[in-house]
Amino acid sequence: IQCLSAEDCIDWLQAIASNISNLTKHNIKKINRNFPVNQQIVYMGWTEEREQDSLQDRMYTPKFLALRGSSLYKFTAPPVTTWDWTRAEKTFSVYEIMCKILKDSDLLDRRKHCFSVQSESGEDLYFSVELEPDLTLWEKAFQTATFLEVERIQCKTYACVLESHLMGLTIDFSMGFVCFDAATKAVLWRYKFSQLKGSSDDGKSKIKFLFQNQDTKQIEAKELEFSNLFAVLHCIHSFFAAKVACLDPLYVGSQATASAAPTTSGTGKLKYTT
């Protein structure tokens, strides 16, 4: 279709996008009837993924993304049956990945409306959408999916090493950070989220946390080594983002119905000894 002006072209694109959006919302409602509350779809839509090998003639490939329950799904074609959901090209845990809406200075080519997703292994995926409203819709949906999943699981524990000893670090939505001995479950230290004043990592396995002691106000450095560095970093970011979102009553109110998903008593909880 050839338009007489750029404005006419944008009007056509927005009209088409609006119809697709309305049909997608209707389809999501129908599909969600077959899934439990904690596995509801909050987003489905087409994007284009940039190939990492920029020497290829075709730099972008259509991909269908879906946010459902705890996961981000990447498909080559939209899922039609329940079985299709098990055949995604890739699946990621939403709280262990990082999504970034790209500024003009971060774009890799002339395409606008792009975002990146860094996986739990540190792999960077680069996506493009047609219109700015599509980008806004994706950003809000990803924030919602992450918030709901953090609310559901409440805590996540990762194995780590401290001075050659096997430990565990639990990121707990209520308590903050708890480091414990993997064998005895004895707590080595614990800090609230508000006590974390800074952190750094070596990009490979080590994270150094800077916590402020509540009594002395002194900064205490704690260094731990992980086999899954990026998953831990992204999880911490997701929990912090959820804590910040909880300070906004309007945001929490908008999620009240969806976040009422039933959870198994004690899911993901650990018992500690002191």
N, C-alpha and C positions, 0 to 999 in steps of 0.2 A: 504494500500500500504506500503510495507516494502522497505526502501532504503538501499543501501550499506554503505552510510556514512551520517553524519549530514549535510554535504555540499550539497549532492544530495537532501536531504529532504527539505532544505531551498530553493534550486533552484525550486523544484516542487511547494512548497507553494507560492513562489513569482510569478511563472508563472500563477498559478491558480488565485492568488489575482489580478494580472494584468488584466487577462481576465474578472474577475468579475467587476473590477473597470471600465474598458472600457464599458462593458454592462450597468453598473449602470449609467454612464455619459450619455450614449445614451438614456436610459430610462428617466432620469431626464429631458433631453431636450424635449422629447415627452410629458411628463406630464406637464411641464411648459407652454406649448402652451395653456393649459386650465385654467391657473391661471393669474390674473393681476400681473403687475410688482412688486407690493409691497407684493405679496404672493408667490414669486418664491422659489423653493427648492434650497438650496445650499449644502445640504448633505443628503445622505441616505446610510445606511449600517447596517450590523449585528454586534452586540457586545454580550458579555456575562455579565450578571449582577450578582454580588455576593449577595447571600441571607444574610440578616442581622442575621438570626438565624444560626450560624455556626455549630450547632449540627445536622443539617440535613445531610443526606447522600449525597444529590446532592447540592453542595454549589453554583454552577453557573447555571443560566437559560438563554437561548438565548433570546435576545431582539433586536428588529429592531428600530434604532433611525433615526429620520429625523429632519432636521432643515429647516423650511419653514416659510418665512415671519417673524413674531414676535415671533414664538413659537418653542420650542423643543418638539417633539412628541416621546413618547415611546410606541411601539406596541409589541404585541406578534407575529404578522405576518405582512408582508409588506402590505401597503395599495394599493389596486388595483383600487377601484372606488372612486369617490369624496365623497360618503357616508362614506367610510372607514376612512376618515380623521376625522370624527366626533366621531369615536368610539375608539380613542386611549386609551390605559391603563392609561396614564397620559399625561398632557400637561403643559408646563411651559413657562412663558414669558422669553425670552432669556436675557433681561437686568435685570431681578430680580433673576437670579441664578448665581452661581459661579462655574466655571470649573477649575480644577487643574490637571495638568499632574503630576503623582506621580513619585518621585525619588525612587531609590532602597530602601532607608531607610524608605520610607513611605508605602511600599508594605505590604499587610496583609498575603501573602503566597508566594509560589514559582513562581507564574505567573508574567511575566513581561508585559510591554506595557499596563499599567493600568491608568485610570483617575477617578477622583471623580467629582460628581456634587452635590453641596449643594443647596437645593431648597429654595424657598422664606419663607418656614416655619422652615428652619434650618435642615431639614432631609438630611442625607448624603447618596448618592447613589454611588455605586462602580462598575466600569465597566472594562472589559478586552477585548483587541483586539488581533488578531493573530500576526501581524507583526509591526515593528517600523514605516514603512511608513504609515500604517493604523492610527497609533496614531498621526503622523504629519499631515495627511490629516484632521483628526477630529479637531485637535487644530486650524488649519488655518480656517477651515469652521466655527467653533464656533466664532472665532474672527471676521470673515467677517459678520456673521449673526448679532452679537451684534453691530458692527459698523454701519451697514446699518439701523438697527432699531433705534438706538440713533439718527442718522442723520435724520430719518423720523419723529420721534415724537418730537424731539428738547427739550422737557421739560416734567417733570413728577412731580405731586404734591401729597404729602402724608399728611394726617391729623396727628396732633400731639398735645401734651399738654405741656404748659409752665406755671408753677405755678398755676395749676388747671384751666387754661384758654385754651379753644379750639383754636388751631392755625393751620396754614398750612405751610408746607415747600415745596417750589418749587425748584427742581434741574433743572436749565436751561442751555442748551448747550452754549448759548451766554453770559448770565449774571452771571452765577454761582449759588449761594445760595440766596434764598429770603424767609424770614420768615414773615408771615403776620397774622393779626387777621382774624379768620374764618368768623366772623359776619360782620365786617366793611370793610374787605379787606385792611385795613390800614397796610402799611409796617412797621414792627418793626425793622428789620435790613436786610442788604444785603451785601454779600461779593463775590468777584471773586474766581474762582477755585484756582488761584495762591496765594490767601491769606490764604488758609487752610494749616496750618503748622503741624497739628496732630489731632488725634481723638482717643477716647476710648469708649468702651461700656461695659455694665454689663452683656451681654449675654442674657438679658431678654427683656428689653424695652427701656432703656435709652442710649442715645448717647451724649457724650460731645465733642463739636467741639472746636478746638483752632485756632482762626483766628488772623492774624496780621493786626493791624490797619495801613492803608497806610500812615497816617499823623504822628502819634506818634511812629509807629513801635512797639508798645506794643502788647502783646498777650492778646486777649480777649476771655474768655471762654463762650460758649453758650451750655446749656444743654436742650435737648428736649426729650420727652417720646413718644414712638410709640407703636402701637398695633401690628405692622408687622415689627419688628426690622430687620430681615434678608433681607427682600425685599428691605428695604431702604438702608442698607449697600451694598448690591449687586448692586443696581441701581447706587449709588454713584461711586462704582468701575467701572461700565460699562461706565459711562459718562467720568470719568477720563481716562480710556483706550482709548476711542474714541478721546478725546482731544489730547492725546499723539500720536495716529495714524495719526492725522491731521498734525503733524509736519513732517511726513515722506512723501515727495511728490511722491515717488514710490508707496507707499501703497495706498495713496489717488487716484493716477492715475489708479491703478488697479481696484479700486472700482467705478470709475467715471460713467461707464455705468449703473451698477446695482443700484447705489444710486440715479439715476435720477427718482425714483419712484414718481408718482404724489401724492400730499398730499392735504388734504382739508385745505383751507385757515384758519389759526388761530387754527388748531387742537391742543388741549391740552393747549392752552394759557389762562392765567388769566389776568384780568385787575386789577391793583392795584391803590390805592389812597395814597398819601403821605401828 
